[in-house]
Amino acid sequence: MTGSLKPVLVFTAMLMAAAPARAEICAATDAGCLRDMIVRIAPAIDNNAWRDQTYRDTARIMATHGQGMDVIELVARIENPDTKAMAIRAIGMESAKLGWDQDRYSALFTALMAQAQEIDHPPSHAIALTYIAMAQAFAADDQGAMQTIALMENDALRDKAYAETAEIQAERHDWPAARESVRQIGNPAFINRALRSVADILARNGAYENALEAAISIENPYQKAQSVLHILAAQARAPEGNE
């Protein structure tokens, strides 16, 4: 009797030992389960940079699945301030592509702002705010983007954020919004560079009249001439009939 029970007890022990492994198994198409699996695995990664990278990449991938709000808490687990800022960017920019309503975006950007405020490294904090503003502009929340950038204390970084926001607005074919962003820039050199970038983007997208308006607003003669030349070049490259 005792001998016949021994194999059964050994098999039971093997099943109990295997239980944690089976608990890790997910359907390959169950994104939420796979996310949870990674989050359980990540604390065992003994290299801080690799662990931070894992959290950042998980946040980005899940944001592409429309689960940006569900992975914001991963930002708080990241130790490196630059990686934390990049995770904020990833969530914001990937979510901005999804065409949510403004209420949903407002909730997302408010949550990302809360994470950005926890970054105590000033340059990384400013970069995080820039990334949030860029995501807001991508989602057509221009007022929110302007409010976010206005919180930045460093003049140069703030001007750079306005310029990058203007470029995104130009990519959206929204010259009035891009023009307003450029108007917020304080440094004349930044203004000229921003206008040239905006004009180039508009020309590339076939918005020649708006591109010319941006180009002639440039004060630097060389950059103004180059910007007008870029409009001519864009027209030369355009398919016939796309005037």
C-alpha positions in Angstrom: 0.0 0.0 0.0 2.7 2.4 1.0 4.6 1.6 -2.2 1.6 2.2 -4.4 1.0 5.6 -2.8 4.5 6.9 -3.4 4.2 7.5 -7.2 0.9 9.3 -6.6 2.5 11.6 -4.0 5.5 12.3 -6.2 3.1 13.2 -9.2 1.0 15.5 -6.9 4.2 17.3 -5.8 5.2 17.7 -9.4 1.8 19.2 -10.3 2.1 21.6 -7.3 5.5 22.7 -8.4 4.3 23.2 -11.9 1.3 25.4 -10.9 3.2 28.7 -10.9 4.6 28.0 -14.3 1.1 27.2 -15.7 -0.2 30.4 -14.2 2.2 32.3 -16.5 0.6 30.8 -19.6 -1.5 33.1 -21.8 -3.3 32.9 -25.1 -0.9 34.4 -27.6 -3.5 36.9 -28.6 -4.5 38.0 -25.1 -2.6 41.3 -24.9 -3.7 42.1 -21.3 -2.5 38.7 -20.1 0.8 39.1 -21.8 1.2 42.6 -20.3 0.6 41.2 -16.9 3.1 38.4 -17.5 5.8 40.9 -18.4 5.0 43.1 -15.4 5.4 40.0 -13.1 8.7 39.1 -14.8 10.2 42.6 -14.8 11.1 42.9 -11.1 13.4 39.9 -11.4 15.6 41.8 -14.0 18.6 42.7 -12.0 20.0 45.3 -14.4 18.3 48.6 -13.6 18.6 50.0 -17.2 17.2 46.8 -18.7 14.3 46.7 -16.2 13.5 50.4 -16.9 13.6 49.6 -20.7 11.2 46.7 -20.2 8.7 48.9 -18.4 9.1 51.6 -21.1 8.7 49.2 -24.0 5.7 47.5 -22.3 4.0 50.9 -21.9 4.6 51.8 -25.5 3.3 48.5 -26.9 0.2 48.5 -24.7 -0.5 52.1 -25.7 -0.6 50.9 -29.4 -3.2 48.4 -28.2 -5.3 51.3 -26.9 -4.4 50.6 -23.2 -2.4 53.8 -22.5 -4.4 54.5 -19.4 -3.8 51.0 -18.1 0.0 51.2 -18.2 0.6 54.7 -16.8 1.4 53.2 -13.5 4.4 51.5 -15.1 6.0 55.0 -15.5 6.2 55.2 -11.7 8.3 52.0 -11.6 11.0 53.4 -13.9 14.0 54.7 -12.0 16.0 56.6 -14.7 14.4 60.1 -15.3 15.2 60.1 -19.0 13.7 56.6 -19.5 10.7 57.8 -17.5 10.3 60.8 -19.9 10.5 58.5 -22.9 7.8 56.2 -21.4 5.6 59.3 -21.0 6.3 60.2 -24.7 5.5 56.6 -25.8 2.2 56.5 -24.1 1.2 59.9 -25.2 2.2 59.7 -28.8 1.0 56.2 -29.4 -2.4 57.0 -27.8 -2.6 60.2 -29.9 -2.8 58.2 -33.0 -6.0 56.4 -32.0 -8.6 59.1 -32.5 -10.1 59.2 -29.0 -12.6 61.8 -28.0 -11.2 64.9 -26.2 -12.5 63.8 -22.7 -10.6 60.6 -22.9 -7.5 62.4 -24.1 -7.9 65.0 -21.3 -7.9 62.2 -18.7 -4.8 60.6 -20.3 -2.8 63.8 -20.5 -3.7 64.8 -16.9 -2.4 61.4 -15.7 0.8 61.8 -17.7 1.3 65.3 -16.3 1.0 63.8 -12.8 3.8 61.4 -13.7 5.9 64.1 -15.2 5.7 66.2 -12.1 7.3 63.3 -10.2 10.5 63.7 -12.2 12.9 65.7 -10.0 15.7 66.0 -12.6 15.0 69.4 -14.3 16.1 68.6 -17.8 14.2 65.3 -17.9 11.2 67.0 -16.4 11.2 69.6 -19.2 11.6 66.9 -21.8 8.6 65.0 -20.4 6.5 68.2 -20.6 7.7 68.7 -24.2 6.7 65.1 -25.1 3.2 65.6 -23.5 2.7 68.8 -25.4 3.7 67.1 -28.7 1.2 64.3 -28.0 -1.5 66.9 -27.2 -0.7 68.6 -30.5 -0.8 65.3 -32.4 -4.3 64.7 -30.8 -5.4 68.2 -31.9 -5.5 69.4 -28.3 -3.7 72.6 -29.1 -4.9 74.5 -26.1 -3.7 71.8 -23.8 -0.3 71.8 -25.6 0.1 75.5 -25.1 -0.8 75.2 -21.4 1.7 72.3 -20.9 4.6 74.2 -22.6 3.8 77.4 -20.6 4.7 75.4 -17.4 8.3 75.0 -18.6 10.8 77.3 -16.8 13.8 77.0 -19.1 13.4 79.6 -22.0 15.4 77.6 -24.6 13.6 74.3 -23.9 10.2 76.1 -23.9 11.0 77.7 -27.3 12.1 74.3 -28.6 8.8 72.8 -27.4 6.8 75.5 -29.2 8.8 74.8 -32.4 8.3 71.1 -32.2 4.6 71.5 -31.5 4.3 73.8 -34.6 5.9 71.1 -36.7 3.3 68.6 -35.6 0.5 71.1 -36.3 2.0 71.7 -39.8 2.0 67.9 -40.4 -1.7 68.1 -39.5 -2.1 70.7 -42.3 -3.1 73.2 -39.6 -1.1 76.4 -40.5 -3.1 78.7 -38.2 -2.3 76.5 -35.2 1.3 76.2 -36.2 1.6 80.0 -36.7 0.2 80.5 -33.2 2.7 78.2 -31.7 5.6 80.0 -33.5 4.2 83.3 -32.1 4.9 82.0 -28.6 8.6 81.6 -29.3 10.8 84.3 -27.7 14.1 83.8 -29.4 14.3 85.3 -32.9 16.7 82.5 -34.1 14.3 79.9 -32.9 11.4 81.7 -34.7 13.3 81.7 -38.0 14.2 78.0 -37.7 10.6 77.1 -36.7 9.1 79.0 -39.6 11.4 77.4 -42.0 10.6 73.9 -40.7 6.9 74.6 -40.8 7.1 76.0 -44.4 9.1 73.0 -45.5 6.5 70.6 -44.0 3.6 72.5 -45.6 5.3 72.6 -49.0 6.0 68.8 -48.8 2.3 68.3 -48.1 1.2 70.4 -51.0 0.0 73.4 -49.0 2.0 75.9 -51.1 0.1 79.0 -50.2 0.4 78.4 -46.5 4.1 77.4 -47.0 4.7 80.7 -48.7 3.1 82.7 -46.0 5.3 80.9 -43.4 8.4 81.5 -45.6 7.9 85.2 -46.1 7.5 85.6 -42.4 11.2 84.5 -41.9 13.4 87.5 -41.1 16.7 85.9 -42.0 17.2 86.5 -45.8 19.1 83.4 -46.5 16.6 81.1 -44.7 13.8 83.0 -46.3 15.3 82.4 -49.8 16.0 78.7 -49.0 12.4 78.2 -47.8 11.0 79.7 -51.0 13.4 77.5 -53.0 12.0 74.5 -51.1 8.5 75.4 -52.2 9.6 75.4 -55.8 11.4 72.1 -55.4 8.3 70.5 -53.7 6.2 71.6 -56.7 8.7 70.2 -59.1 8.6 66.8 -57.3 4.8 66.8 -57.0 2.8 64.4 -59.3 1.3 66.2 -62.3 -2.0 67.8 -61.3 -1.2 68.1 -57.6 -0.8 71.8 -57.5 
